[in-house]
Amino acid sequence: MTFNTLSVIGLGYVGLPTAAIFAGRGVDVLGVDNNASVVEGVNRGEVHIVEPDLDKLVRDAVSAGKLRAATEPEPADAFIIAVPTPFTDGNKPDLRYLMAAAESLGPVLKKGDLIVVESTVPVGATRAVSERLASLCPNLRFPHQGEDASAESDVHIAHSPERVLPGHVIAELTRNDRVIGGLTPNCGKRAAALYDIAVEGQCLLTTAATAELVKLSENAYRDVNIAFANELSIICERLGVDPWEAVELANHHPRVNILQPGPGVGGHCIAVDPWFIVDSAPNDSALIQAARTVNDSMPAHLAGKILDAADTMSAPVIACLGLAYKADIDDLRQSPAVDVVQHLAAAEIEIILAVEPHIETLPPELEGVRGVTLAELDAALESADIVVLLVDHSVFKAIDRKRLDGKQVFDARGIWR
Ligand SMILES: NC(=O)c1ccc[n+]([C@@H]2O[C@H](COP(=O)([O-])OP(=O)(O)OC[C@H]3O[C@@H](n4cnc5c(N)ncnc54)[C@H](O)[C@@H]3O)[C@@H](O)[C@H]2O)c1
């Protein structure tokens, strides 16, 4: 079971580091992305995302001739699919990118190939990939078509969800344990052999459906726990109790560990993946649905408090510190911070200074929105009447507290307590 060539489909936050790490272990890696500017950048040894240490890894792999990129797949021993799996406006899984990526492999697939779906998917999606490819490649035998000792499938397909923490992706890609769900046991073993090249953590073998649900459960678990902290913070406000102090004291109980409240839940994973469970089991997921509702209501709740304060001032300038969905990253997807700024703008606040050191232009949701400009931290602190801390970026933690004197402060992350 040797893997001399690997193709990684989708060169984003997950795919590019994965491609670079395998290339660093001596595998010939082709990264495939349908965004030509991503491909051109990677071929120049450049990265288009903020992730510590990724730039050097990519530069070294490209200059060693082990990593290159293209817009179309080529034949390889193994394929890792790491394309987006968002949800639709109706909170349903949107598998268009996954299926397009799978279909793009049809022309290059051959007997003995391995396909691993790393994208987070609803239960059954890995099997659906196998079914789609079987319809495109009638001369190859696929794992969902049945396999026994005498009739192994020609193509092996497994799901191995990615669990990396943005900002720590390089270390976590190699050190984290991997859940690997084969459509058949043979598929799982093949995928484990691939990850053995790069992963120091354990490879835990199971079925594809279990692996799919494990990943969704991990993120739904986080979402439910964050929703508890957020709901508690609103209860604390109503009862005149400091939520941060209450959580801190409750956590002195040896069996209690309440998470920190915040302005909501964002990102491509925790705010999205619970809906995949809800879609599969709508009548059995009341708690998971309630958690989504609580977390999604937080930006409007915070904006309401800020607007109440703004109402007491004449033409207040509001500085919103942070737009990313979490600390020290540039990822703005589903960010509750962006949502808060949108609420303030919708209430016709005249001057909203959005400070986000990790980006150079406003995201599409805020581009051209009346009143909103991207501002430097110093200038924003200088002129703001109201300062709203939305993201606990390190640069904001380092702000001299004296600079907040005389301003109305909303600290949604509890860093200035
Ligand atoms: N970002 C994370 O921290 C993280 C963590 C765990 C799991 N995941 C999951 O991993 C998957 C990928 O997420 P991401 O954050 O890397 O996404 P991303 O948006 O950063 O990158 C995806 C890339 O895929 C490309 N793409 C889309 N369709 C394509 C196609 N048909 N062929 C080739 N390229 C295509 C896009 O151009 C983009 O560059 C998602 O399912 C996500 O839920 C992400």
The ligand as an ORCA input file, in Angstrom:
! r2SCAN-3c Opt
* xyz 0 1
  N     -11.457     25.658      8.420
  C     -11.435     24.845      9.457
  O     -10.848     25.143     10.489
  C     -12.089     23.477      9.390
  C     -11.932     22.600     10.469
  C     -12.504     21.345     10.392
  C     -13.240     20.994      9.267
  N     -13.405     21.863      8.239
  C     -14.163     21.428      7.069
  O     -13.244     21.257      5.993
  C     -13.883     21.585      4.759
  C     -13.072     22.640      4.023
  O     -13.082     23.811      4.807
  P     -12.046     24.985      4.567
  O     -12.168     25.876      5.738
  O     -10.704     24.453      4.209
  O     -12.694     25.675      3.256
  P     -12.099     26.876      2.389
  O     -13.249     27.634      1.859
  O     -11.030     27.576      3.153
  O     -11.372     26.139      1.176
  C     -12.029     25.358      0.265
  C     -11.344     25.495     -1.083
  O     -11.999     24.591     -1.981
  C     -12.055     25.197     -3.255
  N     -13.090     24.506     -4.030
  C     -14.430     24.581     -3.946
  N     -15.012     23.726     -4.794
  C     -14.019     23.081     -5.444
  C     -13.988     22.076     -6.422
  N     -15.105     21.537     -6.908
  N     -12.785     21.668     -6.878
  C     -11.640     22.193     -6.406
  N     -11.616     23.142     -5.442
  C     -12.791     23.577     -4.964
  C     -12.316     26.664     -2.970
  O     -11.913     27.479     -4.058
  C     -11.474     26.885     -1.712
  O     -10.157     27.369     -2.017
  C     -15.308     22.016      5.118
  O     -16.166     20.922      5.027
  C     -15.160     22.431      6.573
  O     -16.381     22.327      7.264
  C     -12.827     23.102      8.271
*
